């Protein structure tokens, strides 16, 4: 995807909402975007594992992990599944792991930080609900765009 967030912000003004600049870009796709699908979970990546098994159809998976710094919600195996199933990217409000492998996986990945511990899987969480973090409420079906400049959201497609 050939997008540059400053240009999208300039072109669309108040139609875009900018997330607080707290995320790091870990993925091979330095720029990505698409319709949002959400997961709200805390230290349990069961729903993330289920979601990446589905056809992504160019969507962006937004995972509200409550900013936990005690375990990762995404690793290389799930990232590969997401890439193979057509997800454009994953944004994790929390941690990721196996980051050394991410540059070889054709997927956009942004997260707060890396953490070596895996999460538990108890099947807890909610899917496709509004999630709020980084000063923004992200809703399923809205559009998220990300690159090295940050992350933005719009109610309609910008590209």
Secondary structure, 3 states (H helix, E strand, C coil): CCCCHHHHHHHHHHHEEECCCCCEECCCCCCEEEEEEEEECCCECHHHHHHHHCCCCCCEEEEECCCCCCCEEECHHHHHHHHHCCCCEEEEEEEECCHHHHCCCCCEEEEEEECCCECECCCCCEECCCEEECCEEECCCCEEEEECCEEEEECCCCC
